[in-house]
Amino acid sequence: MYQLTSGERYARLRRWHDHHLEVYFGARDLDAALATYHPEAVGYGTGRGEEGNSPEKLRGVVIGDLQSFPERIDYRTRDRSFHAVSPDVVLCQVCLDLTLDINAHRVNLRNLRHSLVARETDDGDFRICHVHVSYPTDLHGEEEPYPLKEIEEISEVVDEMVASKTRDLTTAYRKLEHMAIRDRLTGVFNRIRVDEKLEQEVRRANRYGSPIALIMLDIDDFKVVNDNHGHLSGDRVLKELARLATEMTRDTDLVGRWGGEEFIIILPETSAEQAAEIGERIREAFGETAFQSDSGAPIELSLSCGVSEFQDGDDAESVFRRADQALYEAKRAGKNRVVQKH
């Protein structure tokens, strides 16, 4: 074995070695890095799980390294040497100082020992047959091998920070989503979500012929509650109606606040007669609820409901309009009742 220090072969080897270091550490280019390895290459490192004692395992180590941290690693070479082992095999050795940023924290790794055994190909290129990487560092003493536990601990901390941030973002997204489609006071769906759901169900009904019913609920003389007992009392009434409607319907139904004291219930796979029965139960339960003002004075309330069902060729507006007309008729007929509109 003899050292290469000049000549055409040395120049080609130096260019190839520069290319390998750049695509692996600088560009973190997985495809380009893998292309520098021989198909039967093996290798070892000092990190946990870095025993690449088969081509498949070494390939897994390389892929795992580059995919887990794809950001650029700044590197500086020192003490580089090339040795000819045989006419077509060379040993490449170099010390590297690495600088990388992990979650906005700068990490410096000094004196990484990087050794490659490469075979020269027929076209004058080189391919890595064996690689060995170890991490001495001044932090642990001049001759003490760096055990990588600090790097792995940093990685574990970063993983947990990423997972925590992901959980925070998921929670924030769900909160925003909830705010976007829920009524802030009552917690039931808002008008935007009601419109979306009704459009979806009407399209489905037109396609498959499945039934769908709609109930509009309106608290009778609700303005009197706000005027005589205050808006806080009125808010409690609205919340109670939302609770009753939610508890007395199925998970597949949608309860929404249309605005003010008006609520809507969308009931898939339900006929007008079935919806009217549900509306009647809600009306009775609401009328039996003992509402009180802040001063303890009783508040007697009633509920009017209008019911419609999907008919062939309907759009969402048609179904809604008939339910609204039914509600209007319930009001005109004396309130506190359920009216169907076919």
URZI-V839612 format. One line per field, one symbol per residue. phi: phi as a letter, one per 30 degrees, with the letter a starting at -180 (. if undefined). burial: b if it has 9 or more other ideal C-beta (glycine too) atoms within 8 Angstrom, else e. A space follows every 50 residues. Layout:
BEGIN
phi=???
burial=???
END
This chain:
BEGIN
phi=.bdcbajddddddddddeddddddcddhcdddddddcdecdbabbcddic dcdbedddedddddddddbdddcdbbcbhdbbbddaebbbccbacbccbb cchicdccccidcbbbcbcdcdcidbbdcabbbbbdaddcjdcddddidd ddddddddedddddddddddddddddddddbcdddciddcdddeeddddd dddddddciddabbcccbddhdeddddcbjdddddddddddddddddcbd dddbcbcdlhccbbbcbdhbddddddddedddeddddddddbdddjddbc bbbcbcbbbdbeidcddddddddddddddddddkihacbcbc
burial=eeebeeeeebebbbebbebbbbbbbbebbbebbbebbeeebbbbbbbeeb ebeebebbbbbbbeebeebeeebbbeeeebebbbeeeebbbbbbbbbbbb ebeeeebebbbbbbbbbbbbeeeeebbbbbbbbbbbbeebeeeeebebee bbebbeebeebbeeeeeeeeeeeeeeeeeebbbeebebbbbebbbebbbe bbebbeeeeebbbbbbbbbbebeebbeebeeebbbbbbbbbbebbbebbe eebbbbbbeeebbbbbbbebebebbbebbbbbbebbbebebebeeeeebe bbbbbbbbbbeeebebebbbebbbbbbbbbbeeebbbbbbbe
END
